Amino acid sequence: MTQPAQSSIHKVRGHIVFAFALAFAIYLAWLLRSVLILIYVSALFAVILSPIVRATSRVRIGRWRPFQGSAAIFFLLLLVAGAVTAFGYLAFPPVIRDLQAVHAEMPGRIPALLARIKQIPIIDRLDSDQVIAWIEDRLSQAAGTLLLSLTGWAGAVVEVTAGFVLTLYFILEGEGAYRWFLSFVPPQPRKRLDQTLKRAAVRMQKWLVGQASLMLILGTASTILYLSLGVRYAYGLGVLTGLLNIVPVLGVAVSIVLAVLVAALDSWGRVLGVVIFFAVWLQIESTWLIPRVMKNRVDLPALGIFVALLLGSALGGIAGATVAIPTAVLVAVLLDEYLVRKDAA
């Protein structure tokens, strides 16, 4: 057999082996997709939060720098723990007091409630024993559903904890992992890739500043509204409303449901005020705040942001929606560097 023919056979075999290896890698990635998404989200948050850690490590007290390396992360964790403790101390006691009051008043309110229910034309024809049996059946089903959901909640808590720990490790040892990743790239294109990824990191960090601005604006505005309307737990609800805004779409939806339920405890007028506020907020956020705050920060069109949110939600659920915009920034920077053909000046 001639040399060119042998070379051609070796190339074909090499292509076949590469195709099988690629298919196996894709299959393996699909099996481990939840773990890979967790690692990716953790690495992305580490890139975004690293400037905060570096800024903390540069704090000086005279000539002494008390927050170097892991000490900076420990100090930031103490701040977060203190903020969570303060929030719980201020937000939970009113809720607990109201629950205790409802529990104490429940025996006296049940007869009046049953009398009102019996005044309804259709309800008064029902047998009370059948109604009680139906309620007990529904309560048992709800208890079973709650027990089954505890497993899912436990898994979610484990994933969040693992992601938190991974983020800390990426912040501490991310530079070494990043250099190790770049070592797989040949020396010539390595510098170009390094510069491209650093540009993407800067834009992703700007996204965090823009997102924090939106969260602060919504949290402050909603707290003022809750206080002016006399809604219960105004400060706690305001903080939750601002924090939940980090999750696009779903965060605002959960905030609306919570605020409406709490407002409904007192009057329908307060419910109407809350609904009007969020309707106005959604319009202002989508037409004025996001185009000015987010677009100026991440330099992405509104259509690109919307498509990124849809894809992120479909692929990774809440976590995917949370990191959808910084991921879109990364993809946009890579495409602009390697695929976009710019016109000659």
C-alpha positions as CSV (number, residue, x, y, z in Angstrom):
1,M,0.0,0.0,0.0
2,T,1.4,3.4,-0.9
3,Q,2.3,6.0,1.6
4,P,-0.5,8.5,0.6
5,A,-3.1,5.7,1.0
6,Q,-1.8,4.8,4.5
7,S,-1.9,8.4,5.5
8,S,-5.4,8.8,4.2
9,I,-6.5,5.7,6.2
10,H,-4.9,7.1,9.4
11,K,-6.7,10.4,8.9
12,V,-10.0,8.6,8.5
13,R,-9.4,6.6,11.6
14,G,-8.4,9.7,13.5
15,H,-11.6,11.5,12.4
16,I,-13.7,8.5,13.5
17,V,-12.0,8.3,16.9
18,F,-12.4,12.0,17.4
19,A,-16.1,11.9,16.5
20,F,-16.7,9.0,19.0
21,A,-14.7,10.9,21.7
22,L,-16.7,14.1,21.0
23,A,-20.0,12.2,21.2
24,F,-19.0,10.5,24.4
25,A,-17.9,13.9,25.9
26,I,-21.2,15.5,25.0
27,Y,-23.1,12.5,26.5
28,L,-21.0,12.7,29.7
29,A,-21.6,16.4,29.9
30,W,-25.4,15.9,29.5
31,L,-25.3,13.3,32.4
32,L,-23.4,15.8,34.6
33,R,-25.2,18.9,33.4
34,S,-26.5,19.8,36.9
35,V,-23.0,19.6,38.4
36,L,-21.4,21.5,35.4
37,I,-24.0,24.2,35.7
38,L,-23.3,24.5,39.5
39,I,-19.6,24.8,38.8
40,Y,-20.1,27.4,36.0
41,V,-22.5,29.5,38.1
42,S,-20.0,29.4,41.1
43,A,-17.1,30.4,38.8
44,L,-19.1,33.2,37.3
45,F,-20.0,34.6,40.7
46,A,-16.4,34.3,41.8
47,V,-15.3,36.4,38.8
48,I,-18.0,39.0,39.6
49,L,-17.3,39.2,43.3
50,S,-13.5,39.1,43.2
51,P,-13.2,42.9,42.9
52,I,-15.0,43.3,46.2
53,V,-12.6,40.9,47.9
54,R,-9.6,42.6,46.4
55,A,-11.0,46.1,47.5
56,T,-11.4,44.7,51.0
57,S,-7.9,43.3,51.1
58,R,-6.5,46.8,50.2
59,V,-8.1,48.4,53.3
60,R,-5.3,49.9,55.5
61,I,-5.3,50.9,59.2
62,G,-2.2,53.0,59.2
63,R,0.4,50.6,57.8
64,W,-1.5,47.5,58.8
65,R,-3.5,45.6,56.2
66,P,-5.8,43.4,58.3
67,F,-7.9,41.8,55.5
68,Q,-5.4,40.1,53.3
69,G,-6.2,36.9,51.4
70,S,-8.7,34.6,53.2
71,A,-9.1,37.2,56.0
72,A,-10.9,39.5,53.5
73,I,-13.4,36.7,52.7
74,F,-13.9,35.9,56.3
75,F,-14.6,39.6,57.1
76,L,-17.1,39.9,54.3
77,L,-18.8,36.7,55.5
78,L,-19.1,38.2,59.0
79,L,-20.7,41.3,57.4
80,V,-23.2,39.2,55.6
81,A,-23.9,37.1,58.7
82,G,-24.4,40.3,60.7
83,A,-26.8,41.7,58.1
84,V,-28.8,38.5,58.0
85,T,-29.0,38.4,61.8
86,A,-30.1,42.0,62.0
87,F,-32.7,41.4,59.3
88,G,-34.1,38.4,61.2
89,Y,-34.1,40.3,64.5
90,L,-36.1,43.2,63.0
91,A,-38.4,41.3,60.6
92,F,-39.3,38.0,62.4
93,P,-40.7,39.3,65.8
94,P,-43.7,41.1,64.3
95,V,-44.6,38.1,62.2
96,I,-44.3,35.8,65.2
97,R,-46.4,38.1,67.4
98,D,-49.2,38.2,64.7
99,L,-49.1,34.4,64.4
100,Q,-49.4,33.9,68.1
101,A,-52.3,36.4,68.2
102,V,-54.1,34.6,65.4
103,H,-53.6,31.2,67.2
104,A,-55.0,32.7,70.4
105,E,-58.0,34.2,68.7
106,M,-58.8,31.2,66.4
107,P,-61.1,29.3,68.8
108,G,-63.3,32.3,69.2
109,R,-63.3,33.2,65.5
110,I,-64.2,29.7,64.1
111,P,-67.9,29.7,65.2
112,A,-68.4,33.1,63.6
113,L,-66.6,32.0,60.5
114,L,-68.8,28.9,60.2
115,A,-71.9,30.9,60.7
116,R,-70.9,33.2,57.9
117,I,-70.2,30.3,55.6
118,K,-73.6,28.7,56.3
119,Q,-75.3,31.9,55.2
120,I,-74.1,31.3,51.6
121,P,-77.1,29.8,49.7
122,I,-75.4,26.7,48.4
123,I,-73.2,26.0,51.4
124,D,-76.1,25.8,53.8
125,R,-77.4,22.7,52.1
126,L,-74.2,20.7,52.6
127,D,-73.9,18.3,55.4
128,S,-71.4,19.5,58.0
129,D,-69.9,16.0,58.5
130,Q,-69.2,15.8,54.8
131,V,-67.5,19.2,54.8
132,I,-65.4,18.3,57.8
133,A,-64.4,15.0,56.1
134,W,-63.5,16.9,52.9
135,I,-61.4,19.3,54.8
136,E,-59.6,16.5,56.7
137,D,-58.9,14.7,53.4
138,R,-57.5,17.9,51.8
139,L,-55.3,18.6,54.9
140,S,-53.9,15.0,54.8
141,Q,-53.1,15.4,51.1
142,A,-51.4,18.7,51.8
143,A,-49.4,17.2,54.6
144,G,-48.2,14.4,52.2
145,T,-47.3,16.8,49.6
146,L,-45.3,18.9,52.1
147,L,-43.4,15.8,53.3
148,L,-42.6,14.9,49.7
149,S,-41.4,18.5,49.0
150,L,-39.0,18.4,51.9
151,T,-36.7,16.2,49.9
152,G,-36.6,18.7,47.1
153,W,-36.0,21.6,49.5
154,A,-33.2,19.6,51.2
155,G,-31.6,19.0,47.8
156,A,-31.9,22.7,46.9
157,V,-30.2,23.7,50.2
158,V,-27.4,21.3,49.5
159,E,-26.9,22.7,46.0
160,V,-26.9,26.3,47.3
161,T,-24.4,25.4,50.0
162,A,-22.2,23.6,47.6
163,G,-22.3,26.5,45.2
164,F,-21.4,28.9,48.0
165,V,-18.4,26.8,49.0
166,L,-17.3,26.5,45.4
167,T,-17.6,30.3,44.9
168,L,-15.3,30.8,47.9
169,Y,-12.7,28.3,46.5
170,F,-12.8,29.9,43.1
171,I,-12.2,33.3,44.7
172,L,-9.3,32.0,46.7
173,E,-7.7,29.7,44.1
174,G,-9.3,30.9,40.9
175,E,-6.2,32.6,39.6
176,G,-4.3,29.3,39.6
177,A,-7.3,27.4,38.0
178,Y,-7.5,30.2,35.3
179,R,-3.8,29.9,34.5
180,W,-4.1,26.1,34.3
181,F,-7.0,26.5,31.9
182,L,-5.0,28.9,29.7
183,S,-2.1,26.4,29.6
184,F,-4.1,24.2,27.3
185,V,-4.1,27.0,24.7
186,P,-1.0,27.4,22.4
187,P,1.2,30.4,23.4
188,Q,0.4,32.6,20.5
189,P,-3.5,32.7,20.8
190,R,-3.2,32.4,24.7
191,K,-2.5,36.1,25.1
192,R,-5.4,37.1,22.9
193,L,-7.8,34.8,24.8
194,D,-6.5,36.1,28.1
195,Q,-7.2,39.7,27.1
196,T,-10.6,38.8,25.8
197,L,-11.7,37.0,29.0
198,K,-10.4,39.9,31.1
199,R,-12.5,42.4,29.0
200,A,-15.5,40.1,29.6
201,A,-14.8,40.0,33.3
202,V,-14.8,43.8,33.5
203,R,-18.2,44.0,31.8
204,M,-19.6,41.3,33.9
205,Q,-18.5,43.1,37.0
206,K,-20.3,46.2,35.7
207,W,-23.4,44.1,35.4
208,L,-23.2,43.5,39.2
209,V,-23.0,47.3,39.8
210,G,-26.1,47.8,37.5
211,Q,-28.0,45.0,39.1
212,A,-27.2,46.2,42.6
213,S,-28.4,49.7,41.6
214,L,-31.8,48.3,40.4
215,M,-32.1,46.2,43.6
216,L,-31.4,49.3,45.8
217,I,-33.9,51.5,43.9
218,L,-36.7,48.9,44.1
219,G,-36.0,48.1,47.7
220,T,-36.0,51.7,48.7
221,A,-39.1,52.6,46.7
222,S,-41.1,49.6,47.9
223,T,-40.2,50.2,51.5
224,I,-41.4,53.9,51.3
225,L,-44.6,52.6,49.7
226,Y,-45.2,50.0,52.3
227,L,-44.7,52.5,55.1
228,S,-46.9,55.1,53.5
229,L,-49.7,52.6,53.0
230,G,-49.3,51.1,56.5
231,V,-48.6,47.6,55.2
232,R,-47.4,45.2,57.9
233,Y,-43.7,44.2,58.1
234,A,-42.8,47.1,55.8
235,Y,-39.0,47.0,56.4
236,G,-38.8,43.3,56.0
237,L,-40.9,43.2,52.9
238,G,-38.9,46.1,51.4
239,V,-35.6,44.3,52.0
240,L,-36.9,41.1,50.5
241,T,-38.3,42.9,47.5
242,G,-35.0,44.4,46.7
243,L,-33.0,41.2,47.2
244,L,-35.4,39.1,45.2
245,N,-34.9,41.4,42.2
246,I,-31.6,39.7,41.5
247,V,-33.7,36.9,40.0
248,P,-35.2,38.3,36.8
249,V,-39.0,38.1,36.4
250,L,-39.5,35.4,39.1
251,G,-38.1,37.6,41.8
252,V,-40.5,40.4,41.1
253,A,-43.4,37.9,40.8
254,V,-42.6,36.5,44.2
255,S,-42.4,40.0,45.7
256,I,-45.8,40.9,44.3
257,V,-47.4,37.8,45.7
258,L,-45.9,38.3,49.2
259,A,-46.8,42.0,49.3
260,V,-50.4,41.4,48.1
261,L,-50.9,38.6,50.7
262,V,-49.6,40.8,53.5
263,A,-51.6,43.8,52.4
264,A,-54.7,41.7,52.1
265,L,-54.6,41.0,55.9
266,D,-55.7,44.6,56.5
267,S,-57.6,46.1,53.6
268,W,-58.3,45.8,49.9
269,G,-57.3,49.4,49.5
270,R,-53.7,48.5,50.4
271,V,-53.8,45.6,48.0
272,L,-54.8,48.0,45.3
273,G,-52.0,50.4,46.2
274,V,-49.4,47.6,46.1
275,V,-50.7,46.4,42.7
276,I,-50.6,49.9,41.2
277,F,-47.1,50.4,42.5
278,F,-45.7,47.3,40.9
279,A,-47.6,47.9,37.7
280,V,-45.9,51.4,37.5
281,W,-42.6,49.9,38.6
282,L,-42.5,47.3,35.9
283,Q,-43.2,49.9,33.2
284,I,-40.5,52.2,34.5
285,E,-38.0,49.4,34.9
286,S,-38.5,48.0,31.4
287,T,-38.8,51.2,29.5
288,W,-36.4,53.5,31.4
289,L,-34.2,51.9,34.1
290,I,-33.0,48.7,32.4
291,P,-32.2,50.5,29.0
292,R,-30.2,53.2,30.8
293,V,-28.7,51.3,33.8
294,M,-28.1,47.8,32.3
295,K,-27.4,48.7,28.7
296,N,-24.9,51.3,29.6
297,R,-23.2,48.9,32.0
298,V,-23.1,45.7,29.9
299,D,-23.5,47.2,26.4
300,L,-26.2,44.6,25.3
301,P,-29.4,45.4,23.4
302,A,-32.7,44.9,25.1
303,L,-33.5,42.0,22.7
304,G,-30.3,40.3,23.6
305,I,-31.0,40.6,27.3
306,F,-34.5,39.2,26.9
307,V,-33.3,36.2,24.8
308,A,-30.6,35.5,27.3
309,L,-33.1,35.4,30.1
310,L,-35.3,33.0,28.2
311,L,-32.4,30.7,27.4
312,G,-31.0,30.9,30.9
313,S,-34.4,30.1,32.5
314,A,-34.9,27.1,30.2
315,L,-31.4,25.6,30.7
316,G,-30.8,26.3,34.4
317,G,-34.0,27.4,36.1
318,I,-33.6,30.2,38.7
319,A,-29.8,29.9,38.7
320,G,-29.7,30.1,34.9
321,A,-31.9,33.2,34.9
322,T,-29.7,34.8,37.5
323,V,-26.5,34.4,35.5
324,A,-28.1,34.8,32.1
325,I,-27.0,38.4,31.5
326,P,-23.4,38.0,32.6
327,T,-23.2,34.8,30.4
328,A,-24.6,36.8,27.5
329,V,-21.9,39.4,28.1
330,L,-19.2,36.7,28.0
331,V,-20.6,35.2,24.8
332,A,-20.9,38.6,23.2
333,V,-17.3,39.5,24.0
334,L,-16.0,36.1,22.6
335,L,-18.1,36.5,19.4
336,D,-17.0,40.0,18.9
337,E,-13.3,39.0,19.2
338,Y,-13.3,35.8,17.2
339,L,-16.3,35.8,14.8
340,V,-17.4,39.3,14.0
341,R,-15.7,40.7,10.9
342,K,-15.4,44.4,11.4
343,D,-15.2,46.8,8.4
344,A,-11.9,48.3,7.7
345,A,-11.4,51.8,8.8
